[in-house]
């Protein structure tokens, strides 16, 4: 999976692929990611899907995976998990973090059993456009990455030997 993206996308120097409970749950839902949270709206019109083809061992799946990803930086691998990438680790982390949080919110919202409220198409498009890759957006990504690193710094002894 990673090699396919790295070979095809020069703009994605870091690719993160996860198998979290929420990510797998959304990947198994026919409707995919619903536009029901700010985190999900980041991906409105900017999210790819790839159908499950079995354990990713066949090299011929690479081309289909890359074609499905297209120009997007995030993809839901159906019945499998999540994938996101970026120019660097900070951007890839930002993408996967937002996608994971969107999936968590969706699973919790659906578990509530109530009818979901959807923002208007206009608001969905506006919100997606507010997550930009301009200089300000890249500064926000770097700040989020640095904050994440600070959060784990106090736990360094638990994971470094």
Protein Blocks (a to p, Z undefined) as FASTA:
>chain_A
ZZmmmmmmmklmbccddddfklmmmmmpmnlpadfbfklmmmgopaccdddebjafbfkl
mmmmmmmnmmafbdcdehibccdddfblklmmmmmmmmmmmmmmmmmmmmnopacddddf
klmmmmmmmmccbfklmmmmmmmmmmmmmmmmmmmmmmpZZ
